[in-house]
Amino acid sequence: MNKIFPQEDVNGNVAPETKALPGGKAGCGPPCCSRHRACLSAFALLLLATLAALVTLVAILGLPPREPGARACVTPTNRTGFLCHDRRTCIPASSVCDGVRACAHGDDEDESLCRDVPRSLPAFLVAHCGDPASWIYSDQRCDGTNNCGDCSDERSPVTVCPSCGPGWWRCTPTVFKYCDCIPRTLCRDRVQHCSDWSDEFSCPGP
């Protein structure tokens, strides 16, 4: 049987006795875990703390931007819009790829969106006209203006739009810009905008 003798340092002082564990391994000092379960508990606490930090970071900075195709929104005027990366700003669909940065980070003019318009645009931003080769932005549909050039964006069967709103006067316009209504701001301005002159004699104005 081997005996363990006290160790002396260079000055002759006796070092503290180290107890041997079964298997010949020295005992575990204060800095290390004395039990396997304690080590596992410490690791679990560290993992939970890391997860909590990540959740807090996401809550502060927000989620990573989604793909452009999933970023539809509704503007304050109840039109189809594009949600910017800040997740708060909703710009009109027709403001995307128009050469002007409407989003704070310029994501509405991103190359991935604008490299091959309209094919590179998300489907919710695009509306098709009666002529398959023509298209408009989806917020330009049913806005009272002849954006397609053949009024297919304002009339059925291509588009079903509600009747003229309170800010419009229904007539057959003489102006190519409009389809079935004219803005009431054009009434009684001494210029004919309706084929029957109703904008000058019947329309009460704005």
Secondary structure, 3 states (H helix, E strand, C coil): CCCCCCCECCCCCECCCCCECCCCCECCCCCCCCCHHHHHHHHHHHHHHHHHHHHHHHHHHCCCCCCHHHCEEECCCCCEEEECCCCCCEEEHHHCCCCCCCCCCCHHHCHHHHCCCCCCCCHHHEEECCCCCCEEEHHHCCCCECCCCCCCCCCCCCCCCCCCCCCEEECCECCCCECCEEEHHHCCCCCCCECCCHHHHCCCCC
